[in-house]
Each structure stands twice: as structure tokens, then as C-alpha cells.
Amino acid sequence: RMEGFGRYTLPSGAEYRGSLWDGMFHGKGELQRPRGGGQRALWIRGVPTQGKYTFADGLEYDEEKWRYCDGYDRRFYTEICSGFKPPGIPQLTNLDPPKIIPEGCYDCGDGFYNPKTRVVVDYKRKFLRNTDNDEHEWILRTCRKAWDITTEDEPKP
């Protein structure tokens, strides 16, 4: 089994650099995600116990002082860093301009979801995963979709 300091690339493309013991992440190490972001932590038998997670856009997760997207402040991280856009110009996602969603699909944050095939692909159309029933329902209920349903009444003549 792997022991000592090393690098290990997972099938997902994520790469771990750090201490290994008995084939597990153990000690100081960093797990980098293929699309950016990662976790620098003290690992105990494969489980991160202390450390920080940094998202691809540079936002650091802090469990105790987390102020992003709480119940009082709903701004996107780019709005926190760069300020609001002028009135009348909406910002629909943290990415600006937002990704163009393929017809019939949803933007689930890490890629596009096709509810007919129940497959999530990344933004470059590379396969990420199949969804289970819970994720399928969550995406349909909460994620941005490629079409808009108008709920306004038709104007009276």
C-alpha cells in the first residue's frame, strides 16, 4: 500500500498531494479538483479533520464565519468582490455572463443536466455522473433551465 509523501490522481481527475499511510490520505495534504478549487487539510485515515476548502473562484469556506449566501445576504460571490451591476442588468449566476444551457437541460452548478437521460455533463460536455431520484428532483425544483415559463397575465386591450 502507498505510504509516505506522494501524489495520487483519482479517476475523476482530482489529484491528492500529501502524506499517505496504509493506502489512505493521512497527515497534511491537499486535494485539488480538476475544474479548480480544492481542500487543504489534516487527514486522518482518509477523512479531512482540520483545514479549508477553497472554491474554484477563490472563495474560502469557513464553517464558523460563513457569510456567503446566508439568509440575510443573497449576493453572488462575484457581486461581493466586484459590486452590483447597474439597475436593469440582472446577474442570474455567479458566472457572468452565465453559461448558455442546451435546449431541454438544466444548469446544476457543475454542468448541464438532461432530465430525459438523467445524465450530468460538465460545461465542455464531458460525462460527470448519472443522477439518483433525489438529485433529479432537486435539479428540477431548484436549478436554472434553458427555457422560461411566463407567469404574467396577458395585457388587457
N, CA, C and O of each residue as an XYZ file, in Angstrom:
628
protein
N       0.838     -1.191      0.000
C       0.000      0.000      0.000
C       0.872      1.239      0.000
O       2.048      1.199      0.360
N       0.256      2.354     -0.418
C       1.012      3.596     -0.516
C       1.294      4.150      0.881
O       0.410      4.203      1.736
N       2.543      4.558      1.087
C       2.922      5.192      2.349
C       3.986      6.231      2.080
O       4.772      6.112      1.141
N       3.999      7.276      2.937
C       4.963      8.354      2.786
C       4.308      9.556      2.124
O       3.092      9.734      2.191
N       5.131     10.377      1.484
C       4.611     11.553      0.778
C       4.478     11.202     -0.690
O       5.363     10.569     -1.265
N       3.361     11.616     -1.306
C       3.202     11.304     -2.713
C       2.062     12.049     -3.361
O       1.413     12.903     -2.757
N       1.837     11.688     -4.632
C       0.751     12.254     -5.420
C      -0.106     11.096     -5.906
O       0.401     10.048     -6.306
N      -1.424     11.310     -5.861
C      -2.343     10.273     -6.315
C      -3.452     10.940     -7.106
O      -4.093     11.866     -6.610
N      -3.691     10.481     -8.343
C      -4.747     11.027     -9.188
C      -5.921     10.064     -9.173
O      -5.788      8.887     -9.509
N      -7.076     10.588     -8.776
C      -8.296      9.789     -8.727
C      -8.905      9.680    -10.119
O      -8.572     10.482    -10.991
N      -9.790      8.708    -10.354
C     -10.424      8.565    -11.678
C     -11.194      9.817    -12.115
O     -11.343     10.055    -13.314
N     -11.681     10.610    -11.170
C     -12.421     11.836    -11.507
C     -11.508     12.939    -12.033
O     -11.990     13.939    -12.565
N     -10.199     12.766    -11.890
C      -9.247     13.788    -12.299
C      -8.737     14.610    -11.135
O      -7.786     15.376    -11.291
N      -9.352     14.466     -9.964
C      -8.867     15.160     -8.769
C      -7.501     14.579     -8.395
O      -7.244     13.391     -8.585
N      -6.630     15.442     -7.859
C      -5.282     14.996     -7.513
C      -4.985     15.317     -6.054
O      -5.186     16.444     -5.601
N      -4.505     14.315     -5.327
C      -4.098     14.485     -3.937
C      -2.579     14.564     -3.879
O      -1.873     13.772     -4.504
N      -2.095     15.538     -3.115
C      -0.654     15.658     -2.859
C      -0.472     15.764     -1.358
O      -0.990     16.686     -0.728
N       0.254     14.834     -0.791
C       0.471     14.892      0.644
C       0.858     13.547      1.222
O       1.321     12.651      0.516
N       0.658     13.430      2.522
C       1.057     12.228      3.255
C       0.046     11.110      3.069
O      -1.165     11.330      3.044
N       0.582      9.903      2.941
C      -0.233      8.705      2.778
C       0.189      7.682      3.833
O       1.362      7.596      4.196
N      -0.776      6.917      4.316
C      -0.479      5.859      5.273
C      -1.457      4.724      5.055
O      -2.668      4.940      5.042
N      -0.947      3.525      4.885
C      -1.760      2.335      4.688
C      -2.749      2.510      3.533
O      -3.877      2.023      3.596
N      -2.319      3.208      2.479
C      -3.146      3.396      1.297
C      -4.187      4.495      1.414
O      -5.028      4.642      0.527
N      -4.147      5.279      2.504
C      -5.143      6.337      2.710
C      -4.455      7.685      2.856
O      -3.273      7.763      3.192
N      -5.226      8.763      2.593
C      -4.731     10.104      2.871
C      -4.614     10.199      4.391
O      -5.585      9.964      5.110
N      -3.432     10.541      4.873
C      -3.228     10.567      6.320
C      -2.089     11.540      6.626
O      -0.941     11.302      6.252
N      -2.418     12.626      7.302
C      -1.446     13.673      7.585
C      -1.799     14.904      6.768
O      -2.925     15.035      6.288
N      -0.837     15.809      6.610
C      -1.096     17.028      5.844
C      -1.140     16.707      4.354
O      -0.300     15.977      3.827
N      -2.165     17.287      3.682
C      -2.287     17.054      2.250
C      -3.306     17.975      1.626
O      -4.070     18.651      2.315
N      -3.301     17.988      0.305
C      -4.194     18.859     -0.455
C      -4.827     18.069     -1.586
O      -4.140     17.380     -2.340
N      -6.163     18.177     -1.698
C      -6.909     17.532     -2.765
C      -7.379     18.617     -3.720
O      -8.203     19.454     -3.350
N      -6.863     18.614     -4.952
C      -7.215     19.628     -5.954
C      -8.226     19.050     -6.930
O      -8.028     17.954     -7.455
N      -9.303     19.776     -7.175
C     -10.340     19.359     -8.112
C      -9.906     19.708     -9.540
O      -9.185     20.687     -9.735
N     -10.330     18.925    -10.543
C      -9.889     19.186    -11.919
C     -10.387     20.512    -12.488
O      -9.725     21.087    -13.352
N     -11.537     21.014    -12.029
C     -12.061     22.281    -12.548
C     -11.752     23.438    -11.606
O     -12.392     24.486    -11.694
N     -10.791     23.274    -10.714
C     -10.417     24.322     -9.780
C     -10.976     24.052     -8.400
O     -11.890     23.247     -8.221
N     -10.414     24.735     -7.446
C     -10.839     24.532     -6.070
C     -10.160     23.323     -5.471
O      -9.568     22.503     -6.174
N     -10.256     23.230     -4.166
C      -9.656     22.084     -3.513
C      -9.694     22.211     -2.013
O     -10.184     23.196     -1.461
N      -9.168     21.198     -1.366
C      -9.200     21.142      0.083
C      -7.807     20.872      0.619
O      -7.185     19.855      0.312
N      -7.335     21.811      1.430
C      -6.066     21.651      2.132
C      -6.424     21.291      3.563
O      -7.123     22.050      4.236
N      -5.948     20.126      4.044
C      -6.433     19.656      5.340
C      -5.430     18.736      6.020
O      -4.439     18.299      5.436
N      -5.735     18.469      7.264
C      -5.084     17.404      8.014
C      -6.019     16.210      7.901
O      -7.157     16.259      8.369
N      -5.544     15.146      7.284
C      -6.375     13.979      7.008
C      -6.074     12.896      8.040
O      -4.915     12.659      8.380
N      -7.106     12.252      8.526
C      -6.960     11.118      9.432
C      -7.684      9.939      8.795
O      -8.911      9.927      8.700
N      -6.914      8.954      8.363
C      -7.454      7.747      7.713
C      -8.433      8.079      6.588
O      -9.505      7.481      6.493
N      -8.063      9.028      5.744
C      -8.860      9.365      4.567
C      -9.940     10.408      4.783
O     -10.635     10.781      3.838
N     -10.093     10.891      6.021
C     -11.140     11.869      6.327
C     -10.488     13.198      6.693
O      -9.626     13.233      7.571
N     -10.888     14.309      6.031
C     -10.330     15.614      6.406
C     -10.869     16.048      7.770
O     -12.082     16.076      7.980
N      -9.959     16.388      8.704
C     -10.405     16.760     10.051
C     -10.251     18.251     10.318
O     -11.117     18.849     10.959
N      -9.195     18.853      9.853
C      -8.964     20.292     10.012
C      -8.497     20.817      8.666
O      -7.780     20.131      7.937
N      -8.904     22.029      8.342
C      -8.421     22.607      7.100
C      -9.433     23.528      6.470
O     -10.424     23.914      7.090
N      -9.166     23.873      5.229
C     -10.003     24.825      4.486
C     -10.327     24.261      3.113
O      -9.502     23.610      2.472
N     -11.554     24.531      2.682
C     -11.949     24.224      1.323
C     -12.013     25.538      0.566
O     -12.608     26.504      1.046
N     -11.410     25.583     -0.606
C     -11.435     26.775     -1.451
C     -12.134     26.424     -2.752
O     -11.761     25.464     -3.426
N     -13.162     27.213     -3.109
C     -13.885     27.001     -4.355
C     -13.041     27.485     -5.532
O     -12.049     28.189     -5.342
N     -13.436     27.105     -6.746
C     -12.680     27.444     -7.957
C     -12.529     28.947     -8.156
O     -11.550     29.390     -8.756
N     -13.482     29.743     -7.665
C     -13.401     31.193     -7.840
C     -12.614     31.892     -6.731
O     -12.546     33.121     -6.707
N     -12.020     31.124     -5.814
C     -11.198     31.701     -4.753
C     -11.914     31.880     -3.427
O     -11.270     32.222     -2.435
N     -13.210     31.663     -3.371
C     -13.964     31.789     -2.130
C     -13.566     30.668     -1.178
O     -13.609     29.492     -1.542
N     -13.174     31.037      0.054
C     -12.801     30.039      1.055
C     -13.991     29.741      1.945
O     -14.663     30.654      2.426
N     -14.252     28.449      2.164
C     -15.334     28.051      3.054
C     -14.821     28.117      4.489
O     -13.756     27.590      4.810
N     -15.598     28.773      5.338
C     -15.273     28.859      6.762
C     -16.545     28.520      7.527
O     -17.500     29.298      7.529
N     -16.557     27.366      8.174
C     -17.760     26.873      8.833
C     -18.272     27.831      9.914
O     -19.483     27.983     10.078
N     -17.376     28.470     10.641
C     -17.791     29.336     11.736
C     -18.131     30.757     11.289
O     -19.041     31.368     11.850
N     -17.438     31.288     10.311
C     -17.653     32.671      9.874
C     -18.199     32.743      8.451
O     -17.878     33.675      7.713
N     -19.013     31.778      8.061
C     -19.543     31.710      6.705
C     -20.597     32.791      6.512
O     -21.616     32.793      7.203
N     -20.363     33.708      5.582
C     -21.290     34.802      5.355
C     -21.820     34.837      3.927
O     -22.548     35.758      3.555
N     -21.464     33.853      3.142
C     -21.880     33.842      1.746
C     -23.199     33.093      1.598
O     -23.338     31.971      2.085
N     -24.150     33.702      0.938
C     -25.459     33.096      0.678
C     -26.127     32.584      1.949
O     -26.679     31.484      1.964
N     -26.075     33.372      3.002
C     -26.833     33.024      4.202
C     -28.235     33.614      4.059
O     -28.566     34.147      3.000
N     -29.035     33.534      5.062
C     -30.405     34.015      4.961
C     -30.537     35.513      4.823
O     -31.602     36.000      4.443
N     -29.472     36.269      5.124
C     -29.539     37.726      5.112
C     -28.858     38.357      3.906
O     -29.242     39.448      3.483
N     -27.872     37.703      3.356
C     -27.112     38.262      2.239
C     -27.132     37.270      1.095
O     -26.448     36.248      1.158
N     -27.892     37.541      0.056
C     -28.065     36.606     -1.053
C     -27.232     36.973     -2.280
O     -27.509     36.481     -3.374
N     -26.216     37.830     -2.121
C     -25.388     38.198     -3.271
C     -24.518     37.023     -3.719
O     -24.157     36.153     -2.927
N     -24.191     37.028     -5.020
C     -23.204     36.088     -5.530
C     -21.820     36.531     -5.076
O     -21.609     37.697     -4.744
N     -20.880     35.590     -5.064
C     -19.520     35.912     -4.623
C     -18.902     36.981     -5.525
O     -18.201     37.863     -5.028
N     -19.143     36.927     -6.832
C     -18.597     37.957     -7.727
C     -19.187     39.326     -7.407
O     -18.518     40.341     -7.603
N     -20.424     39.376     -6.918
C     -21.030     40.650     -6.521
C     -20.406     41.170     -5.230
O     -20.261     42.380     -5.052
N     -20.041     40.271     -4.339
C     -19.365     40.680     -3.107
C     -18.007     41.280     -3.443
O     -17.615     42.301     -2.877
N     -17.287     40.640     -4.369
C     -15.946     41.103     -4.736
C     -15.973     42.354     -5.621
O     -15.159     43.259     -5.432
N     -16.896     42.415     -6.581
C     -16.873     43.475     -7.592
C     -18.010     44.477     -7.500
O     -17.993     45.484     -8.208
N     -18.987     44.233     -6.659
C     -20.122     45.143     -6.546
C     -21.253     44.751     -7.472
O     -21.125     43.847     -8.297
N     -22.369     45.457     -7.315
C     -23.560     45.172     -8.113
C     -23.441     45.759     -9.506
O     -22.683     46.700     -9.742
N     -24.210     45.182    -10.430
C     -24.342     45.728    -11.780
C     -25.323     46.898    -11.728
O     -26.070     47.027    -10.759
N     -25.333     47.738    -12.735
C     -26.299     48.842    -12.770
C     -27.732     48.318    -12.788
O     -27.970     47.193    -13.228
N     -28.686     49.115    -12.316
C     -30.095     48.685    -12.334
C     -30.545     48.306    -13.740
O     -30.179     48.947    -14.725
N     -31.348     47.249    -13.806
C     -31.872     46.790    -15.089
C     -31.011     45.744    -15.768
O     -31.434     45.153    -16.761
N     -29.795     45.496    -15.249
C     -28.925     44.465    -15.820
C     -28.822     43.343    -14.788
O     -28.070     43.465    -13.821
N     -29.568     42.253    -14.978
C     -29.576     41.201    -13.964
C     -28.322     40.339    -14.002
O     -27.683     40.191    -15.043
N     -27.986     39.782    -12.865
C     -26.930     38.783    -12.789
C     -27.585     37.514    -12.277
O     -27.939     37.427    -11.101
N     -27.754     36.512    -13.163
C     -28.508     35.307    -12.842
C     -27.694     34.227    -12.167
O     -28.252     33.372    -11.479
N     -26.370     34.247    -12.351
C     -25.498     33.232    -11.749
C     -24.229     33.916    -11.274
O     -24.000     35.092    -11.557
N     -23.403     33.167    -10.548
C     -22.126     33.716    -10.116
C     -21.234     33.998    -11.327
O     -20.482     34.973    -11.333
N     -21.317     33.144    -12.350
C     -20.573     33.385    -13.591
C     -21.288     34.462    -14.384
O     -22.506     34.409    -14.549
N     -20.552     35.421    -14.868
C     -21.178     36.484    -15.633
C     -20.361     36.750    -16.884
O     -19.214     37.179    -16.756
N     -20.871     36.526    -18.073
C     -22.236     36.105    -18.366
C     -22.427     34.628    -18.038
O     -21.465     33.860    -18.045
N     -23.683     34.223    -17.746
C     -23.930     32.822    -17.403
C     -23.750     31.906    -18.615
O     -23.815     32.349    -19.762
N     -23.522     30.625    -18.336
C     -23.400     29.624    -19.398
C     -24.735     29.502    -20.135
O     -25.798     29.603    -19.523
N     -24.675     29.287    -21.430
C     -25.884     29.068    -22.215
C     -26.249     27.595    -22.085
O     -25.461     26.714    -22.427
N     -27.439     27.345    -21.594
C     -27.880     25.982    -21.297
C     -28.435     25.342    -22.565
O     -29.241     25.963    -23.257
N     -28.021     24.107    -22.888
C     -28.581     23.426    -24.065
C     -30.093     23.232    -23.916
O     -30.607     23.124    -22.802
N     -30.791     23.190    -25.040
C     -32.244     23.064    -25.040
C     -32.687     21.816    -24.277
O     -32.153     20.726    -24.481
N     -33.671     21.993    -23.397
C     -34.221     20.882    -22.622
C     -33.418     20.501    -21.410
O     -33.752     19.524    -20.739
N     -32.351     21.250    -21.099
C     -31.458     20.899    -19.988
C     -31.522     21.926    -18.868
O     -32.139     22.982    -19.007
N     -30.875     21.598    -17.759
C     -30.779     22.447    -16.580
C     -29.309     22.696    -16.260
O     -28.459     21.856    -16.556
N     -29.003     23.840    -15.661
C     -27.655     24.152    -15.180
C     -27.618     23.793    -13.698
O     -28.227     24.483    -12.881
N     -26.910     22.722    -13.343
C     -26.912     22.258    -11.956
C     -25.655     22.672    -11.194
O     -25.348     22.083    -10.157
N     -24.931     23.660    -11.679
C     -23.793     24.202    -10.935
C     -22.451     23.685    -11.394
O     -21.516     24.469    -11.557
N     -22.328     22.391    -11.606
C     -21.059     21.841    -12.090
C     -21.170     21.356    -13.530
O     -20.215     20.806    -14.079
N     -22.335     21.559    -14.142
C     -22.530     21.158    -15.518
C     -23.995     21.225    -15.899
O     -24.798     21.862    -15.215
N     -24.337     20.567    -16.991
C     -25.700     20.564    -17.510
C     -26.346     19.212    -17.240
O     -25.698     18.170    -17.330
N     -27.630     19.247    -16.907
C     -28.388     18.028    -16.621
C     -29.490     17.860    -17.643
O     -30.267     18.783    -17.885
N     -29.559     16.668    -18.251
C     -30.620     16.336    -19.197
C     -31.597     15.424    -18.470
O     -31.248     14.284    -18.161
N     -32.830     15.898    -18.184
C     -33.768     15.066    -17.428
C     -34.252     13.828    -18.188
O     -34.731     12.882    -17.563
N     -34.140     13.811    -19.513
C     -34.559     12.627    -20.278
C     -33.564     11.479    -20.100
O     -33.966     10.327    -19.936
N     -32.269     11.793    -20.133
C     -31.249     10.756    -19.989
C     -30.784     10.604    -18.537
O     -30.148      9.610    -18.186
N     -31.107     11.606    -17.688
C     -30.708     11.656    -16.272
C     -29.185     11.617    -16.118
O     -28.648     10.966    -15.222
N     -28.508     12.334    -17.021
C     -27.050     12.408    -17.028
C     -26.609     13.854    -16.837
O     -27.201     14.771    -17.406
N     -25.553     14.055    -16.025
C     -24.929     15.367    -15.862
C     -23.609     15.345    -16.619
O     -22.786     14.448    -16.437
N     -23.420     16.354    -17.477
C     -22.157     16.526    -18.194
C     -21.559     17.860    -17.764
O     -22.294     18.776    -17.395
N     -20.227     17.981    -17.808
C     -19.618     19.258    -17.436
C     -19.861     20.279    -18.544
O     -20.481     19.965    -19.561
N     -19.368     21.502    -18.343
C     -19.651     22.571    -19.291
C     -18.972     22.364    -20.638
O     -19.276     23.076    -21.595
N     -18.060     21.402    -20.730
C     -17.436     21.063    -22.008
C     -18.058     19.801    -22.603
O     -17.541     19.233    -23.566
N     -19.192     19.367    -22.006
C     -19.999     18.217    -22.449
C     -19.339     16.871    -22.162
O     -19.629     15.890    -22.846
N     -18.456     16.804    -21.161
C     -17.835     15.546    -20.755
C     -18.665     14.923    -19.631
O     -19.086     15.626    -18.712
N     -18.901     13.623    -19.697
C     -19.728     12.914    -18.719
C     -19.199     13.113    -17.296
O     -18.006     12.960    -17.036
N     -20.119     13.461    -16.375
C     -19.774     13.570    -14.957
C     -20.404     12.451    -14.136
O     -19.712     11.751    -13.396
N     -21.751     12.282    -14.273
C     -22.411     11.278    -13.433
C     -23.849     11.050    -13.899
O     -24.422     11.850    -14.639
N     -24.405      9.941    -13.446
C     -25.833      9.679    -13.539
C     -26.448     10.159    -12.232
O     -25.792     10.119    -11.191
N     -27.690     10.609    -12.270
C     -28.332     11.110    -11.057
C     -29.228     10.051    -10.429
O     -29.772      9.186    -11.116
N     -29.371     10.136     -9.112
C     -30.347      9.301     -8.434
C     -31.670     10.084     -8.359
O     -31.736     11.222     -8.823
N     -32.695      9.500     -7.796
C     -34.012     10.154     -7.757
C     -33.988     11.453     -6.960
O     -34.633     12.424     -7.355
N     -33.251     11.494     -5.836
C     -33.200     12.701     -5.014
C     -32.563     13.861     -5.764
O     -33.087     14.974     -5.742
N     -31.425     13.611     -6.435
C     -30.761     14.685     -7.178
C     -31.621     15.124     -8.365
O     -31.699     16.316     -8.663
N     -32.258     14.185     -9.034
C     -33.140     14.502    -10.160
C     -34.238     15.471     -9.713
O     -34.467     16.492    -10.361
N     -34.907     15.155     -8.618
C     -35.981     16.016     -8.113
C     -35.454     17.379     -7.682
O     -36.091     18.401     -7.935
N     -34.285     17.397     -7.027
C     -33.688     18.661     -6.576
C     -33.372     19.561     -7.766
O     -33.662     20.756     -7.728
N     -32.781     19.002     -8.819
C     -32.425     19.789    -10.002
C     -33.680     20.361    -10.657
O     -33.715     21.540    -11.008
N     -34.703     19.534    -10.820
C     -35.938     20.017    -11.445
C     -36.588     21.122    -10.616
O     -37.198     22.037    -11.170
N     -36.463     21.044     -9.318
C     -37.113     22.006     -8.425
C     -36.341     23.312     -8.294
O     -36.958     24.367     -8.149
N     -35.004     23.275     -8.340
C     -34.227     24.450     -7.948
C     -33.307     25.043     -9.006
O     -32.908     26.199     -8.865
N     -32.954     24.321    -10.044
C     -31.910     24.793    -10.958
C     -32.462     25.597    -12.135
O     -33.618     25.461    -12.536
N     -31.567     26.447    -12.669
C     -31.883     27.275    -13.828
C     -32.051     26.375    -15.045
O     -31.265     25.451    -15.252
N     -33.076     26.645    -15.852
C     -33.338     25.810    -17.019
C     -33.189     26.616    -18.303
O     -33.062     27.840    -18.272
N     -33.207     25.914    -19.426
C     -32.948     26.550    -20.717
C     -34.133     27.322    -21.259
O     -34.004     28.015    -22.268
N     -35.273     27.220    -20.619
C     -36.453     27.911    -21.109
C     -37.112     28.635    -19.947
O     -36.920     28.278    -18.785
N     -37.880     29.642    -20.273
C     -38.612     30.402    -19.270
C     -40.099     30.152    -19.446
O     -40.610     30.070    -20.563
N     -40.774     30.036    -18.324
C     -42.226     29.922    -18.358
C     -42.786     31.246    -17.898
O     -42.540     31.665    -16.767
N     -43.525     31.902    -18.747
C     -44.082     33.200    -18.399
C     -45.310     32.997    -17.526
O     -46.219     32.250    -17.888
N     -45.337     33.656    -16.386
C     -46.465     33.524    -15.466
C     -47.318     34.786    -15.437
O     -48.299     34.860    -14.699
N     -46.944     35.770    -16.236
C     -47.696     37.023    -16.247
C     -48.979     36.850    -17.045
O     -49.035     36.078    -18.002
N     -50.010     37.584    -16.632
C     -51.249     37.596    -17.374
C     -51.038     38.368    -18.671
O     -50.193     39.259    -18.754
N     -51.816     38.011    -19.667
C     -51.744     38.759    -20.922
C     -52.364     40.129    -20.680
O     -53.377     40.232    -19.988
N     -51.771     41.186    -21.242
C     -52.345     42.512    -21.037
C     -53.742     42.611    -21.662
O     -54.019     42.058    -22.727
N     -54.596     43.333    -20.957
C     -55.955     43.524    -21.465
C     -55.935     44.632    -22.520
O     -55.203     45.611    -22.376
N     -56.740     44.480    -23.586
C     -56.743     45.509    -24.641
C     -57.356     46.807    -24.145
O     -57.440     47.778    -24.898
